[in-house]
Amino acid sequence: MEQTNVRLRPFKLGDTEALTRWGTHDDPRFYQYNFPYCRSSDLERWYAAKKVFFKGGSMPLKSTTELLAISH
């Protein structure tokens, strides 16, 4: 198994841009996993809502291959 370096840090507004580069699902069963926001104002609103919802904060999990948002 390949070893991957992983680091955690607080999720920042700038990280939301990486979410816009995720692929999308064409299967209706997985539509809820698509990230539909592209405009800066939408990203800012989404980020603000997540900061309130996850009072402990969100953290991106950064590996050598991708960026995943996780909550704690």
N, C-alpha and C positions, 0 to 999 in steps of 0.2 A: 504494500500500500504506500502511495506517495504521501510524504509528510508536507503539510501546509502550515505556513505561519499565519496566525490569527491574532488580531489585536482589537480591543474594544475601546471606544471613546464615546463621549456624549454625541448624540445625533444633532446635526446642525442644519439650518435652513438650506445651505448649499448642497447638502446630501440629497435633497429632494430631486435635484436635476438628474442624478443617477437613476432614480426610479423611473423617469420618463424613457429611459433606454431599455427597460425590460421588454421582453417580447410579450405578445398578447396571445390569448387563447381564442380559438375560433369555435371551440366546443361550448355550447350554452351552459353546460354543467360547471364550467370554470370561469365564466364571465366575471364573477365577483373578485377574482384574482388579478384582473386587468387593472392597470393604473391609468385612469382616463384623463389625467390633468396634464396640460402642456403649457398654458399661459402662466406667467410669473404670479399674477394675482391669485390664480387658483392654487398654485403651489404654496403660496404664503398662507392662504386660508386653511389648506389641508394641514400644513405644519403647525399652525396655531391651534387647530382643533386637536391634533394628536398630543401636543404639549399639555393641554388641559386634561384630556382623557387619561393619559398615562402620567399621573402626577409624579411618579418616580422617575420619569423620563424614558426616552427611547435611546437605544444605542445601535449604531450600525455594526454589523459583524463584517469586518474587512478581511477577505482572504486574498490570495495572490490572483484569483480568477474573477471574483465578483463582489458586489456590495449587497448585503442583505440587512434589512432593518429588523431588529428584534426589540422586544419590550422587556422591562424588568420591573 
